[in-house]
């Protein structure tokens, strides 16, 4: 029955039930369908100390199944469960505090909750804590402690831990640079489904670093990562199709498809490239509005070349005194004169020279 609940919630198996397993499964299923009585029974159980019931309520509100999605309520129930010892709720709190949009993001709190779950043996929290310690997120950087936590996660066959350990060997951070060891750990993580590992492994196979060069395998891993919305993999696939590399026939249409996927997910390099494609009519019909909008999106993320294009367009077409409201309207589909695309073309040709 516990396995049934784990499948139902897409969670790891839970432990330490205060209420009957079958009863919790029944309440949760009904609550997910909007049954207010079942939800009230879960809440009553949670308030009387059942950490698992509180954990399930956190998921209910986080997913918005049977109730209106409410992250604040999710955090409230996860915290109740975590303080009662539920390790998965500790991890979930770490994720929520780490990834929340500003001003709700709290990296120090994320680090504390990851540490609590990591010390209880939760492998994904060990990996995430290691990453935060490497980056100095939520507190001081500590590469030595970071490696210890990453290794503990990797030894539990946690793909994220395997990926991070592989990258330590790629970059020589907290460990000597060792391409062969990097390939070993990245291969394990990639096979475990980690999309970033799949992307990095494709780069190693494509360059022949730490492994015999094999462009077919590089493409295989690159495609797997791209299908999981790894934005760099999508951008790289676009470049491969645009240039006819790795034995792939040149195909601007496919290149644009991958470029657009990456750009829509917020990758600045892809937004910049897509803006130029619309300005030039490469793989798409020329569209000054689309060109300007994508270049502006990239510029807002600090992409310097895109920023230069946007500034040039504003000075030449919109005037040096263009107001922020006007540029924002352009990004949302407001009319940008056709001359804007021509200016972008001219600027690119000048830069290429």
N, C-alpha and C positions, 0 to 999 in steps of 0.2 A: 504493500500500500504506500509506503514511503516513496518507492520508485515511481508510483503513479503520480504522486504529488510533485515529485521532481520534474517529471515529464510535463505535467500540466503547467508548471511555472517556468520551465526552462532554467531550473536552478540546480545547484549541486544538492545531494541528499542532505537533509537537515537532521539534527540530533536533539535529544533532550525534550521530547514532547511533554507538555503539561496536560494537554487534552488528547482524546483518542484520535489516532491518525485518520480513521475513516470519517469521523465527525468533522475534522478540519477540512478534509477534502470536499466533503459535501457542502459545508458553509461557503468555502471559497468559490466553488463552481457556481453556486447560486448567487453569491454576491457579484461575481463577474458578469452575471446576466441581469444585474440590476435589482436583485432581491434585497430590499431594505431590512427585512427581518434577519436574514442570514448575516448581513453586514453588522447589524446590531449585536448579534450573538458573538461574532468575531471580536467586536470592540469590547464587549463585556468580559470575554475571556482574556483579552489583552490587558484590560485594566486590573484584572485580578492576578496578574503576574505571569501570564502565558507569553513568553518571549516569542514563540513561533507564530502565535496569532498576531502579535504586533508586527512581526516581520512581514507576514502575508498582507496585512493592511497597508503597510508601506508600499508594497508592490501594486496593490489595488489602485492607490491614489497616484502612484508614479506612472502607471500605464493608462490610467483613465478608463478602466474596464468596469462597467457597471456604475461608475461614479464619474463626476467631472474631474479631469486631470488637475491635480493640485500638488505641486512639488513641496510646498510648505507643510502640508499635512503628511506627505510621504516622509519628509525629514523628521517630523514629530514622531511618527510611529517607528521609523527606523532607529531613532535615538532611544526610544523606550526599549526596543528590542535589544539594541547594542548594549545599553547599560545593564540589561539583565543577562548579558553574556552571549547574545547571538552574533557569531563571528561574521556571517554573511551580511548582516545589517551594518556591522562596523565597516566592512569593505564598501558597501553601497554608499554609506555616508562619505567615505573618502572620495569616491567617484563624483558624487553630487557636488561636494564642496570644491573639488578640483576643476570641474568642467562648467560650473554655473556661470552664466554671463555676469559681467560686472553690473551692479556693485555687490552682488551676492556671493561672488567667488571668494573663497577663504582658503588659501593654500596652506596656511599654518594648521587649520582645523583638518584639512584633508590629510596632511602628513601625520597628525596625531592619530586619526582613525585608521589609516593604513598601518601605522606602527602597531596599534592595538591588535588588529587582525593578523598582522605578520607574526607577532610574538605568539599568537595562538596557533600558528602553523598554516595560515591561509596563503596558498602559493601566489595567487594573483596579486594580493596585497604586498607580499614580499617583493615581487617584481616592480610594482608601482612605487613602493617606498624606495627601492633602489634607484629608480629613475629620478625621483625627486631629490634624493641625496646627491646624485651625479650632477643635476642641474642647479642645485642650490635653491630649489623651489620650496617655499614655506619654511625656510630655515637655512642654516649654513650648509654649504657643500661639504661632502665628506666622501671622496672617491673610494677610500679603503672600506668604510662601512657599507657603502653602496655595493661594492663587489660582493661582500659577504651575503647580503640579502639577495642579490641577483643569482648568485650561485645556489643558495638554498632553494630558490624558486625553480631554477633549472634542474636541480637534482630531483625535484618532484614532477618533472616532465611538464612543467607549465610553459606553453609556447612563448609567452611574453618574456619569461625569464630566460629561455633559450635564445630568443632574439637579442635581448639586451647583452647577454654574455657574449654572443657572437660579435656584436658591435664593439664591445670592449676590446676584443682581439683585432677587429678591423682598424679601430682608431687609436689603439694603444692608450686607452684611458683606464687607469687603475690596474692595467695588465700590460705586459709586453706585447707589441704588435706581432700577430701570428696569423697570417692569412689562412693557413691550413686548418687551424683550430676554429677560425671564424667560419669557414665553410662548413665544418662539422656541426657547429651549433646552429648556424642559420638553416642548414638543411633540415635539422630536426624540427626547428620552429616552423619552417615553411610547410613541412609535411603535416604539422599540427594545425595548420590553417592560419598562421599569423601573416597578415597581408604585407606588413612592413618587411618581414623576413623574406617573403617571396620576392619582393622588389629588390632588396639588397642582394639576394642570392642571384637574381638575374644579372645584376651588374657584375658580380664576380665571374659568372660563367661567360658573360659577354666580353670581359677583358682578359680572361684567363688568369685571374688573381687567386692563388691558393688552390687552383683546380685547372685541369686541362680546358682550354677554350672550347666552348660548345655553344654556338649561336642558336641551335635548335632548342636546347634546354633553356637557354637564356630567354628565348621568346615564350617558351612554355610557362615559365615562372612569371614572366612579365604579364602575360595574359591573365593568369590566375589572380595576380595582385590587382590588376586593372578591373577585373570583374567584381572584386570586393571593394571597389571605389578607392583604391590607393591612388591619390591624385598624381604623384610623381610617375607612377607606372603608366597611368593614362596619358600623361604628357609625353613620356618617352615613346610610347606606342605611336602617338601622333607624329612624332619626329621620324620614327622609323618608316611609317607609311608615306610621309611627305617626301622623304629622301630615297625611298626604295632601298633601304639598308637591310642587312641580315638576310639577304636573299628574298625579301618580300617585295612583290611588284609595287611600284609607286601607285598610290591611289589617294588623291587629294580629298575625295569624299569621305573615305574611312578616316583619314587623318583628322579632318574637321570634326567628325563624330566624336572621336576620342578627346580631341582638344576641348570641345564644348562640354563634355562630361566633367573634365578636370576643372574647367573655368567655372562651371556652375557650382562646383563644390568649394570654390573660393581660392584655388591655387593661382597666385598672382602671375606667375610666369605664363600659365595657360591663358589667363585673361588678356595679358599683353599680346601674346601671339595671336589670339583670336581677334583682337582688335585690329592688328595689322592685316590679318587675312581678310577681314571685311573691308578695310581701307583699300586693299589691292585687288580684291576679287579673286583670291586664291582658294579654290574649293567651295566658294560661296559667291553669290552675286554681290557686287559692291553695294555697301550700305553705310552711308556716312554716320547715321544715327547709331547703328550697332557698333561701328568702329569706335566712335567717341565714347559710347557707354562702357564698353569693355576696357578701353584704355583708362577711363576714369576710375573704374572699379580697381584696376591694378594699381593705379597711382595712389588711391586712398589707403592701400596696404603698404605704401612706402616703396613701390617699385620705381626706381629712379628713371629708367628710360621711358616708362609710361608717363611719369610725371612731366618729363621734358616734352613729350608729344602733346600732352594736355595743355601745358602752358603755351606752347607754340600755337596750337589751335585757338586757344582763347584769345591770345594776343592778335592773331591774324584775322579771326572770323568774328568772335564775340566781343572783341575789344579788350584792351588791357584792364579796364575797370569792370570786368564781368563779375557779377555778384554770385555768392555761393548757391543761392536759390536757383539761379539760372542754370548752373552746371549740374545741379542735382536733377533738374527737370530733364536735361539732356540724357542723363544716365537712365532715366525711367521711360525714355521713348519720345521726349520732346524733339521737335524738328531741329536738326543741325544742318546748316547749308551744305550742299554737295562740295563746296570748296574746302570744307574741313577735311574730307577724305583725300582731296588732292594735295593739301598741305602736308598731311601725314605721309602720303606717298613720297613727296619731294623731300621731306625730312629724312625718311628712311633711306632713300637713295643717297643723300648726302652723307649720312652716317656710314653707310656701307663702303663708300669710297674712302 
